[in-house]
Amino acid sequence: MAPKTPGAASQRPCKCHFPLKICRVVNIRPGFDLLLAEQTAPADLRDSVEYTGQALVLSTIVSGQTLFFGGSPEPARGHLLSPVAGPAETVSWLSDLSGEILLGSGQALASVTIVLSLDCFGQLGCLTGLKEELLASVDAPRNFHLHAQRPLGVQKRQIAIQMLNPPLPETCRRLFWEGKAMELLAIYLSQLADITPGKFVLSPGDLERLSEARRLLEGSYFAPPSLKTLSRNCGLNESKVKKGFRVYYGETFSDILRKERMRQALALMKKSDKPVSLVANLVGYSNISHFIAAFRAEFGLTPGQMRRLDRHREKG
């Protein structure tokens, strides 16, 4: 689970299938796709998603949310990615990702998403310096990495609304979308310096120790060590572990622990009929109300709702 160091990513051709039932896809150039979604689902809408390769994903969510069930040839890597409810903006990294997007009956979604392949990202010469900083924070073994999530900025929101409601006839819209997509991309990239490692850089040895610290923390989710104990066990000081998690993984100590507990809880809910109270205890929660609140905050559904949805998906 070591974070990638600059230049470590291999560039491979991208193959993709986007959720055409939910989004309209506009190809700006090879490796640069625009996904436009604005609808209220009359019934449950499901569509598969597949992306072979590596890509930067910039999502501008004006309103609504979707659930994404990520899959992988390796069962341990499949998981439900945390839903992000609008208005919000996210910067994510994906690699060889497949799964299914669900927009529930009656749910509305308005969003603009840019999917930029690693090759295309590198071909835009003015972005060369930023690319290496971004790659340094990618968590290699995971097929999805949420790099940053923020409240939606006013400027991005205005551009997204214009793109979803183009003031031009159909014959001119592609050119309009291309110009707006470039404008939106430029704004996102101009702000990447605020969420990339910058001057805080760990040595290769410290990066490996930071990776070990994360493995230790995730492996002890039931009875986690303190930050002080974790730091001592992996051979780093507390400051490097605390800041390293935030800079190289985009998460805090508490974020990593909570997400691993939720990942384990989700697996238990899907693979067994254990009562919610027992699942809560098995992942380290003594208070079931706190567990249900954390589960809802992570996945947008209560444990019971998630179990019913998963069974409905299996039947469907």
C-alpha positions as CSV (number, residue, x, y, z in Angstrom):
1,M,0.0,0.0,0.0
2,A,3.0,2.3,-0.5
3,P,2.1,5.7,-2.1
4,K,3.5,6.2,-5.5
5,T,6.7,8.2,-6.0
6,P,6.9,10.6,-8.9
7,G,7.1,8.9,-12.2
8,A,6.2,5.5,-10.8
9,A,2.9,5.2,-12.8
10,S,3.0,3.2,-16.0
11,Q,1.2,4.8,-18.9
12,R,-1.2,2.3,-20.6
13,P,-3.9,2.7,-23.3
14,C,-7.3,3.5,-21.7
15,K,-10.5,1.6,-22.5
16,C,-13.7,2.8,-20.9
17,H,-17.4,2.3,-20.7
18,F,-19.3,5.2,-19.1
19,P,-22.8,5.1,-17.6
20,L,-24.8,6.2,-20.6
21,K,-28.2,5.7,-18.9
22,I,-27.2,8.3,-16.3
23,C,-24.7,10.6,-18.1
24,R,-24.3,12.1,-21.5
25,V,-20.7,11.6,-22.6
26,V,-18.9,14.2,-24.7
27,N,-15.4,13.3,-26.0
28,I,-13.3,16.4,-26.1
29,R,-10.1,14.7,-27.4
30,P,-8.6,11.2,-27.0
31,G,-8.3,10.6,-23.3
32,F,-10.4,13.6,-22.3
33,D,-14.1,12.9,-21.6
34,L,-16.9,15.0,-20.2
35,L,-19.8,13.4,-18.4
36,L,-22.9,15.5,-18.1
37,A,-25.7,14.3,-15.8
38,E,-29.0,16.1,-15.1
39,Q,-32.1,14.1,-14.5
40,T,-34.5,12.7,-11.9
41,A,-34.6,8.9,-12.1
42,P,-38.2,7.7,-12.8
43,A,-37.1,4.3,-11.5
44,D,-33.9,2.7,-10.2
45,L,-31.2,3.4,-12.9
46,R,-28.2,1.1,-13.0
47,D,-25.4,1.2,-15.4
48,S,-22.0,-0.4,-15.5
49,V,-18.7,1.5,-15.5
50,E,-15.4,0.2,-16.7
51,Y,-12.1,2.1,-17.0
52,T,-8.9,0.3,-17.9
53,G,-5.9,2.6,-17.4
54,Q,-5.3,5.5,-15.1
55,A,-7.1,8.8,-15.0
56,L,-7.7,12.0,-13.1
57,V,-11.4,12.6,-12.3
58,L,-12.7,16.0,-11.5
59,S,-16.3,16.0,-10.4
60,T,-18.5,19.1,-10.0
61,I,-21.7,18.0,-8.2
62,V,-24.3,20.7,-8.3
63,S,-26.9,18.6,-6.5
64,G,-27.8,15.0,-5.7
65,Q,-25.7,12.0,-5.3
66,T,-25.2,8.5,-6.7
67,L,-23.9,5.2,-5.3
68,F,-21.0,3.5,-6.9
69,F,-20.3,-0.2,-6.3
70,G,-16.7,-0.7,-7.3
71,G,-15.6,-4.1,-8.4
72,S,-12.2,-5.7,-9.3
73,P,-10.8,-9.1,-10.4
74,E,-9.5,-9.3,-6.8
75,P,-12.5,-9.6,-4.5
76,A,-10.7,-7.8,-1.6
77,R,-10.5,-4.7,-3.7
78,G,-14.2,-4.4,-4.5
79,H,-16.1,-1.9,-2.3
80,L,-18.7,0.7,-2.2
81,L,-17.1,4.1,-2.7
82,S,-18.4,6.8,-0.4
83,P,-21.1,8.8,-2.0
84,V,-20.5,12.5,-2.3
85,A,-23.6,14.7,-2.0
86,G,-23.7,18.0,-3.8
87,P,-23.0,20.7,-3.8
88,A,-19.4,19.5,-3.7
89,E,-16.3,19.2,-5.8
90,T,-13.9,16.3,-5.8
91,V,-10.5,15.4,-7.2
92,S,-10.0,11.7,-7.6
93,W,-7.6,9.2,-9.1
94,L,-8.7,5.9,-10.5
95,S,-6.9,2.9,-11.9
96,D,-8.4,-0.2,-13.6
97,L,-11.8,0.4,-12.1
98,S,-15.0,-1.4,-12.8
99,G,-18.4,-1.5,-11.1
100,E,-21.9,-0.2,-11.2
101,I,-23.5,3.2,-10.6
102,L,-27.0,3.4,-9.1
103,L,-29.3,6.4,-9.2
104,G,-32.3,5.5,-7.0
105,S,-35.9,6.0,-8.0
106,G,-36.9,9.6,-7.5
107,Q,-33.3,10.8,-6.9
108,A,-32.1,13.8,-8.8
109,L,-28.6,14.4,-10.0
110,A,-26.9,17.4,-11.6
111,S,-23.2,17.0,-12.2
112,V,-20.3,17.6,-14.6
113,T,-17.4,15.2,-14.5
114,I,-14.1,15.5,-16.4
115,V,-12.2,12.2,-16.9
116,L,-8.6,12.9,-18.0
117,S,-6.3,9.9,-18.8
118,L,-2.8,9.9,-17.6
119,D,-1.5,10.1,-21.2
120,C,-3.7,13.1,-22.0
121,F,-2.7,14.7,-18.7
122,G,1.0,14.4,-19.6
123,Q,0.5,15.6,-23.2
124,L,-0.8,19.0,-21.9
125,G,2.7,20.4,-21.5
126,C,1.9,23.2,-19.0
127,L,0.9,20.5,-16.5
128,T,4.1,18.6,-16.3
129,G,5.2,19.9,-12.9
130,L,1.8,19.3,-11.4
131,K,1.5,15.8,-12.7
132,E,4.5,14.5,-10.7
133,E,3.2,16.1,-7.5
134,L,-0.2,14.5,-8.0
135,L,1.2,11.1,-8.7
136,A,3.3,11.2,-5.5
137,S,0.0,11.0,-3.5
138,V,-1.6,8.1,-5.4
139,D,-2.2,5.0,-3.3
140,A,-1.0,2.3,-5.7
141,P,-2.9,-0.9,-4.7
142,R,-6.3,0.8,-4.5
143,N,-8.4,1.2,-7.7
144,F,-9.9,4.4,-6.5
145,H,-8.3,7.2,-4.4
146,L,-10.3,10.3,-3.3
147,H,-7.6,12.9,-3.3
148,A,-9.6,15.9,-2.1
149,Q,-13.2,16.8,-1.4
150,R,-14.4,20.4,-0.9
151,P,-17.5,22.5,-0.8
152,L,-18.4,23.5,-4.4
153,G,-16.8,26.8,-5.4
154,V,-19.0,29.5,-6.8
155,Q,-17.1,29.8,-10.1
156,K,-17.1,26.0,-10.8
157,R,-20.8,25.9,-9.9
158,Q,-21.6,28.6,-12.4
159,I,-19.7,26.9,-15.2
160,A,-21.3,23.5,-14.4
161,I,-24.8,25.1,-14.6
162,Q,-24.0,26.7,-17.9
163,M,-22.7,23.3,-19.2
164,L,-25.9,21.6,-18.1
165,N,-28.1,24.3,-19.6
166,P,-26.2,25.4,-22.8
167,P,-27.7,28.5,-24.3
168,L,-27.1,27.3,-27.8
169,P,-28.8,25.0,-30.4
170,E,-27.7,21.4,-30.5
171,T,-25.5,21.9,-33.5
172,C,-23.3,24.3,-31.6
173,R,-23.2,22.6,-28.2
174,R,-20.2,20.4,-28.6
175,L,-18.0,23.4,-29.3
176,F,-19.5,25.2,-26.3
177,W,-18.9,22.2,-24.0
178,E,-15.4,21.9,-25.2
179,G,-14.6,25.5,-24.3
180,K,-16.3,25.3,-20.9
181,A,-14.6,22.0,-20.2
182,M,-11.2,23.6,-20.8
183,E,-12.2,26.5,-18.6
184,L,-13.3,24.2,-15.8
185,L,-10.2,22.1,-16.1
186,A,-7.9,25.1,-16.0
187,I,-9.6,26.3,-12.7
188,Y,-9.2,22.9,-11.1
189,L,-5.6,22.6,-12.1
190,S,-4.8,26.1,-11.0
191,Q,-5.9,25.0,-7.5
192,L,-4.1,21.7,-7.4
193,A,-1.2,23.3,-5.6
194,D,-3.4,23.6,-2.6
195,I,-4.0,19.9,-2.3
196,T,-0.7,18.4,-3.5
197,P,2.3,17.6,-1.4
198,G,4.2,20.8,-2.1
199,K,7.2,21.3,0.1
200,F,6.5,18.4,2.5
201,V,8.4,15.5,0.9
202,L,9.3,12.2,2.6
203,S,12.4,10.2,1.7
204,P,11.8,6.8,0.0
205,G,12.6,5.1,3.3
206,D,10.1,7.2,5.2
207,L,7.5,6.6,2.5
208,E,7.8,2.9,3.1
209,R,7.5,3.4,6.8
210,L,4.4,5.6,6.3
211,S,2.9,2.8,4.2
212,E,3.7,0.3,7.0
213,A,2.0,2.7,9.5
214,R,-1.2,2.6,7.4
215,R,-1.1,-1.2,7.1
216,L,-0.7,-1.5,10.8
217,L,-3.5,0.9,11.5
218,E,-5.9,-0.8,9.0
219,G,-4.9,-4.2,10.4
220,S,-5.8,-3.2,14.0
221,Y,-9.1,-1.5,13.4
222,F,-10.8,-3.4,16.2
223,A,-8.4,-2.2,18.9
224,P,-6.3,0.6,17.2
225,P,-3.0,1.9,18.6
226,S,-2.6,5.5,19.6
227,L,-0.8,7.8,17.1
228,K,2.2,7.8,19.5
229,T,2.3,4.0,19.6
230,L,1.8,3.6,15.8
231,S,4.5,6.1,15.1
232,R,7.0,4.3,17.4
233,N,6.1,0.9,15.9
234,C,6.8,2.1,12.3
235,G,9.9,4.1,13.1
236,L,8.6,7.6,12.4
237,N,7.9,10.6,14.6
238,E,4.3,11.5,15.2
239,S,4.5,14.7,13.1
240,K,5.6,12.8,10.0
241,V,2.9,10.2,10.4
242,K,0.2,12.7,11.0
243,K,1.2,15.1,8.2
244,G,2.2,12.2,5.9
245,F,-1.2,10.6,6.1
246,R,-2.8,14.0,5.2
247,V,-0.4,14.9,2.4
248,Y,0.3,11.5,0.7
249,Y,-3.1,9.9,1.3
250,G,-5.4,12.8,1.6
251,E,-6.7,11.4,4.9
252,T,-6.2,11.8,8.6
253,F,-5.4,9.1,11.2
254,S,-9.1,9.1,12.2
255,D,-10.2,9.0,8.5
256,I,-8.1,5.9,7.8
257,L,-9.4,4.1,10.9
258,R,-13.0,5.0,10.2
259,K,-12.9,4.0,6.6
260,E,-11.3,0.7,7.3
261,R,-13.9,0.0,10.0
262,M,-16.7,0.9,7.5
263,R,-15.1,-1.3,4.8
264,Q,-15.0,-4.3,7.1
265,A,-18.6,-3.5,8.3
266,L,-19.8,-3.3,4.7
267,A,-18.2,-6.7,3.9
268,L,-19.9,-8.3,7.0
269,M,-23.2,-6.8,6.0
270,K,-22.9,-8.2,2.5
271,K,-21.5,-11.6,3.3
272,S,-23.5,-12.6,6.4
273,D,-26.8,-12.2,8.2
274,K,-25.2,-11.1,11.4
275,P,-27.3,-8.5,13.4
276,V,-26.3,-4.9,13.0
277,S,-25.4,-4.7,16.7
278,L,-22.9,-7.7,16.3
279,V,-21.4,-6.1,13.2
280,A,-20.8,-2.9,15.1
281,N,-19.0,-4.8,17.9
282,L,-16.9,-6.8,15.4
283,V,-15.5,-3.6,13.8
284,G,-14.8,-1.8,17.1
285,Y,-18.0,0.1,18.0
286,S,-19.4,-0.4,21.4
287,N,-22.3,2.0,20.8
288,I,-24.6,0.9,18.0
289,S,-26.0,4.4,17.5
290,H,-22.5,5.8,16.8
291,F,-21.9,2.9,14.4
292,I,-25.2,3.5,12.4
293,A,-24.4,7.3,12.3
294,A,-20.9,6.6,11.0
295,F,-22.1,4.0,8.5
296,R,-24.7,6.5,7.1
297,A,-22.1,9.3,6.9
298,E,-19.8,7.0,5.0
299,F,-22.3,5.4,2.6
300,G,-25.4,7.5,2.6
301,L,-27.5,4.6,3.9
302,T,-28.0,2.9,7.2
303,P,-26.7,-0.7,7.6
304,G,-30.2,-2.1,7.2
305,Q,-30.9,0.0,4.1
306,M,-27.6,-1.1,2.6
307,R,-28.3,-4.8,3.2
308,R,-31.7,-4.5,1.6
309,L,-30.3,-2.6,-1.4
310,D,-27.6,-5.3,-1.8
311,R,-30.1,-8.1,-1.8
312,H,-32.2,-6.2,-4.3
313,R,-29.2,-5.8,-6.5
314,E,-28.5,-9.6,-6.3
315,K,-32.1,-10.4,-7.3
316,G,-32.0,-7.9,-10.1
